[in-house]
Amino acid sequence: MNLHALRLFHIVAEKGNVTRAAEELNISQPAVTAQIKKMEAEIGLVLLAPKGRGILLTEAGIQLAKQTRRLFSLEAEIEHYIEQYKKGHIGKLRIGATYLPANFLLPKWLAKYKQRYPDVEIELTTTNSSKAIDQLINYEAEIAFIGGRREFHPFINRMELFEDEMWFVVHKDHKFASKKVSLTETVREPFVFREEGSSAREKLVSLCKIKNVELPTVGLQINGLNETIRAVMEGYGVTFVSSLEVKDYISRGEVAKVHVDEIEMKNPISLCTRKENELSMPASNLIEMVMDEIHH
């Protein structure tokens, strides 16, 4: 079926007049009539009958006009969908994030983003830095927010958002609470470690090697940030975390910082994407919003 001729018929039926339809379409009246006559011959139905200066839809024309109204209404919906998609107002955005940005940065950013783009579906996966990078490489995420790393896979673009300090943290009544202590003394205490692959664990191991200090004893290994801090709050061991993760706990007096001599470590928070991949508009809009939030 000739969709162009069907569109002409639809507009004639809507306008109730060939002349007005021809004016809207910016083509001649005879050309409109000829196209519809040709379509009538092709489908074997008479759709229009003359009526004074206008036209009259036959019964077949009335029924077909109902269908064309649905068809071209759907076309308008599709055009609107494409326009909204191109602007990033709809679609799906998959994000990978390590525990720190997922818990302490993204809730605020994503809430603001969803207020602006309510119809964009967001899928956020919280994991460690190694797995977040794998998600990007394997096209399981379009953006990743990763804390703790400066070295990345050659396929990854990294934009550093800011740096956060790394702190040693203990229970509020621990003997080292708010005290100045050497790294050697600190690592003799049992440690609550995050799982292998977490940036905090890798940082502590690197720090001990650089300072030529014995590696701490793994008293507990826990998969998850909140659980790690909870174990320290309950009175067990030392943990090594980003200050963003524990500032609230420290201000409430639930845990305390250990002031370890001559140790100043920074935890970079990075926004990562795949190299040589054009970002979707939802992803571009989120990145633009995050950069605005950080710089204001």
C-alpha positions as CSV (number, residue, x, y, z in Angstrom):
1,M,0.0,0.0,0.0
2,N,1.2,3.5,-0.9
3,L,1.7,5.3,2.4
4,H,2.1,8.7,0.7
5,A,-1.4,8.3,-1.0
6,L,-2.8,7.0,2.3
7,R,-1.5,10.2,4.0
8,L,-3.2,12.3,1.4
9,F,-6.4,10.5,1.9
10,H,-6.1,10.9,5.7
11,I,-5.6,14.7,5.4
12,V,-8.5,15.0,2.9
13,A,-10.7,13.0,5.3
14,E,-9.7,15.2,8.3
15,K,-10.2,18.4,6.4
16,G,-13.4,17.3,4.6
17,N,-12.1,19.2,1.6
18,V,-9.6,18.4,-1.2
19,T,-8.7,22.1,-1.6
20,R,-7.8,22.7,2.1
21,A,-5.8,19.4,2.1
22,A,-3.9,20.5,-1.0
23,E,-3.1,23.9,0.7
24,E,-1.8,22.2,3.8
25,L,0.3,19.8,1.8
26,N,1.5,22.5,-0.5
27,I,0.7,20.5,-3.7
28,S,-2.0,21.0,-6.3
29,Q,-5.6,19.9,-5.9
30,P,-5.5,17.8,-9.1
31,A,-2.4,16.0,-7.8
32,V,-4.1,15.1,-4.6
33,T,-7.2,13.8,-6.4
34,A,-5.1,11.8,-8.9
35,Q,-3.1,10.1,-6.1
36,I,-6.3,9.1,-4.2
37,K,-8.0,7.9,-7.4
38,K,-4.9,5.7,-8.1
39,M,-5.0,4.3,-4.6
40,E,-8.7,3.5,-4.9
41,A,-8.0,1.6,-8.1
42,E,-5.1,-0.3,-6.3
43,I,-7.2,-1.4,-3.3
44,G,-10.5,-1.8,-5.3
45,L,-12.6,0.5,-3.1
46,V,-14.2,3.9,-3.7
47,L,-13.3,6.1,-0.7
48,L,-14.5,9.6,-1.7
49,A,-17.6,10.8,-3.5
50,P,-18.1,14.5,-4.6
51,K,-20.6,16.6,-2.6
52,G,-21.0,20.1,-3.8
53,R,-17.7,21.9,-3.2
54,G,-16.5,19.4,-0.7
55,I,-16.3,15.6,-0.6
56,L,-18.2,12.8,1.1
57,L,-16.6,9.8,2.5
58,T,-18.1,6.5,1.4
59,E,-18.7,3.8,4.0
60,A,-15.4,2.3,3.0
61,G,-13.8,5.7,3.3
62,I,-15.3,6.3,6.8
63,Q,-13.9,2.9,8.0
64,L,-10.5,3.5,6.4
65,A,-10.3,7.0,7.9
66,K,-10.6,5.5,11.4
67,Q,-7.6,3.3,10.7
68,T,-5.5,6.1,9.1
69,R,-6.2,8.3,12.2
70,R,-4.7,5.6,14.4
71,L,-1.8,5.1,12.0
72,F,-0.8,8.8,11.7
73,S,-1.4,9.4,15.4
74,L,1.1,6.6,16.1
75,E,3.5,8.2,13.6
76,A,3.2,11.5,15.6
77,E,3.9,9.6,18.8
78,I,7.0,7.9,17.3
79,E,8.3,11.3,16.1
80,H,7.8,12.8,19.6
81,Y,9.5,9.7,21.1
82,I,12.5,10.2,18.8
83,E,12.7,13.9,19.6
84,Q,12.5,13.2,23.4
85,Y,15.1,10.4,23.0
86,K,17.5,12.7,21.2
87,K,17.2,15.3,23.9
88,G,17.8,12.7,26.6
89,H,14.4,13.0,28.2
90,I,13.7,9.3,27.8
91,G,15.8,6.1,27.6
92,K,17.8,4.0,30.0
93,L,21.0,4.9,31.7
94,R,23.1,2.1,33.3
95,I,25.7,3.2,35.9
96,G,28.3,1.3,37.8
97,A,29.7,2.8,41.0
98,T,32.0,1.9,43.9
99,Y,30.6,2.0,47.4
100,L,31.7,5.5,48.3
101,P,30.1,7.4,45.4
102,A,27.1,5.1,45.3
103,N,26.3,5.8,49.0
104,F,27.5,9.3,49.5
105,L,27.4,11.2,46.2
106,L,25.0,9.6,43.7
107,P,21.8,9.6,45.9
108,K,21.9,13.5,45.8
109,W,22.9,13.7,42.1
110,L,20.5,11.1,40.9
111,A,17.6,12.6,42.8
112,K,18.2,15.9,41.1
113,Y,18.6,14.2,37.8
114,K,15.3,12.3,38.1
115,Q,13.5,15.5,39.0
116,R,14.7,17.0,35.7
117,Y,14.4,13.8,33.6
118,P,11.7,11.7,35.3
119,D,11.2,9.4,32.4
120,V,14.8,8.2,32.1
121,E,15.2,4.8,33.6
122,I,18.3,4.5,35.8
123,E,20.0,1.2,36.7
124,L,22.7,1.6,39.3
125,T,25.0,-1.3,40.2
126,T,27.1,-0.8,43.3
127,T,30.3,-2.9,43.3
128,N,34.1,-2.7,43.8
129,S,36.4,-0.7,41.5
130,S,37.6,-3.8,39.5
131,K,34.1,-4.9,38.7
132,A,32.9,-1.4,37.9
133,I,35.7,-1.1,35.3
134,D,34.7,-4.6,33.9
135,Q,31.1,-3.3,33.6
136,L,32.3,-0.4,31.4
137,I,34.5,-2.6,29.2
138,N,31.8,-5.2,28.8
139,Y,29.1,-2.6,27.9
140,E,27.1,-3.4,31.0
141,A,27.3,0.3,32.1
142,E,27.8,3.5,30.2
143,I,29.2,5.5,33.1
144,A,31.1,4.5,36.2
145,F,31.8,6.5,39.3
146,I,34.9,5.0,40.9
147,G,36.7,5.9,44.1
148,G,40.3,5.2,44.9
149,R,42.0,4.6,41.5
150,R,44.2,6.6,39.3
151,E,45.3,3.8,36.9
152,F,42.7,2.5,34.5
153,H,42.3,0.2,31.6
154,P,43.5,1.7,28.3
155,F,39.9,1.6,26.9
156,I,38.7,3.8,29.8
157,N,38.5,7.6,29.9
158,R,38.9,9.0,33.4
159,M,37.9,12.4,34.6
160,E,38.8,13.2,38.2
161,L,36.0,14.9,40.1
162,F,37.8,15.6,43.3
163,E,40.0,14.0,46.0
164,D,39.0,12.8,49.4
165,E,41.2,12.0,52.4
166,M,41.8,8.4,53.6
167,W,41.5,7.9,57.4
168,F,42.2,5.1,59.9
169,V,39.1,4.7,62.1
170,V,38.4,2.9,65.3
171,H,35.7,2.5,68.0
172,K,35.2,5.7,70.1
173,D,36.7,4.0,73.1
174,H,39.6,2.3,71.4
175,K,43.1,3.1,72.8
176,F,44.0,4.8,69.6
177,A,40.8,6.9,69.3
178,S,41.8,10.6,68.4
179,K,45.4,9.8,69.3
180,K,48.6,10.3,67.3
181,V,50.0,6.9,66.5
182,S,52.7,5.5,64.1
183,L,51.7,3.3,61.2
184,T,53.7,0.4,62.6
185,E,51.6,0.5,65.8
186,T,48.4,0.9,63.9
187,V,48.8,-2.1,61.7
188,R,49.5,-4.4,64.7
189,E,45.9,-4.0,65.5
190,P,43.4,-6.5,63.9
191,F,41.9,-4.9,60.8
192,V,38.4,-5.0,59.3
193,F,39.2,-5.3,55.6
194,R,36.9,-4.9,52.6
195,E,36.9,-7.7,50.0
196,E,39.8,-8.1,47.6
197,G,39.4,-5.7,44.6
198,S,38.3,-2.8,46.8
199,S,40.4,0.3,46.4
200,A,40.8,1.0,50.1
201,R,42.3,-2.4,50.6
202,E,44.7,-2.0,47.7
203,K,45.7,1.4,49.0
204,L,46.5,0.1,52.5
205,V,48.6,-2.7,51.1
206,S,50.5,-0.2,48.9
207,L,51.0,2.1,51.8
208,C,52.5,-0.6,54.0
209,K,54.9,-1.7,51.2
210,I,56.0,1.9,50.5
211,K,56.6,2.5,54.2
212,N,58.2,-0.9,54.6
213,V,55.8,-1.8,57.4
214,E,54.4,-5.3,58.0
215,L,50.9,-5.9,56.5
216,P,48.1,-5.8,59.0
217,T,46.4,-8.9,60.1
218,V,43.0,-9.5,58.5
219,G,40.8,-9.9,61.5
220,L,37.6,-9.6,59.5
221,Q,36.9,-9.5,55.8
222,I,33.6,-8.0,54.9
223,N,32.0,-7.3,51.6
224,G,30.3,-4.0,52.0
225,L,31.0,-0.5,53.3
226,N,28.3,-0.1,55.9
227,E,29.0,-3.5,57.4
228,T,32.7,-2.7,57.7
229,I,32.0,0.5,59.6
230,R,29.4,-1.3,61.7
231,A,32.0,-3.8,62.8
232,V,34.3,-1.0,64.1
233,M,31.3,0.7,65.8
234,E,30.7,-2.5,67.6
235,G,34.2,-2.4,69.0
236,Y,36.3,-4.5,66.7
237,G,39.6,-3.5,65.2
238,V,40.7,-0.7,62.8
239,T,39.5,0.0,59.3
240,F,40.9,2.2,56.5
241,V,38.3,4.3,54.8
242,S,37.6,7.5,52.8
243,S,36.6,10.4,55.0
244,L,33.4,10.9,53.1
245,E,32.3,7.5,54.4
246,V,32.8,8.2,58.1
247,K,32.5,12.0,58.6
248,D,28.9,11.6,59.9
249,Y,29.8,8.8,62.2
250,I,32.7,10.8,63.6
251,S,30.6,13.9,64.1
252,R,28.1,11.8,66.1
253,G,30.9,10.3,68.2
254,E,30.2,6.8,67.1
255,V,33.7,6.2,65.8
256,A,37.0,8.1,66.0
257,K,39.9,8.9,63.7
258,V,43.4,7.7,64.4
259,H,46.0,10.4,63.6
260,V,48.7,8.2,62.0
261,D,52.1,9.9,61.8
262,E,53.2,11.3,58.4
263,I,50.4,9.5,56.5
264,E,48.4,11.7,54.1
265,M,46.6,9.7,51.5
266,K,44.1,11.0,49.0
267,N,41.2,9.1,47.5
268,P,40.4,10.3,44.0
269,I,36.8,10.1,42.9
270,S,36.6,9.6,39.1
271,L,34.0,9.6,36.5
272,C,34.8,7.0,33.9
273,T,33.5,6.2,30.4
274,R,34.6,4.1,27.5
275,K,37.0,5.7,25.0
276,E,35.9,6.3,21.4
277,N,32.2,5.7,22.3
278,E,29.7,8.4,21.8
279,L,27.7,8.9,25.0
280,S,23.9,8.8,24.9
281,M,22.1,12.0,25.7
282,P,20.9,10.7,29.1
283,A,24.6,10.0,30.0
284,S,25.7,13.4,28.7
285,N,23.0,15.2,30.6
286,L,24.0,13.5,33.9
287,I,27.7,14.2,33.4
288,E,26.9,17.9,32.7
289,M,24.7,18.1,35.8
290,V,27.4,16.4,38.0
291,M,30.1,18.8,36.8
292,D,27.8,21.8,37.6
293,E,27.2,20.4,41.1
294,I,30.9,20.0,41.8
295,H,31.9,23.4,40.5
296,H,29.2,25.2,42.4
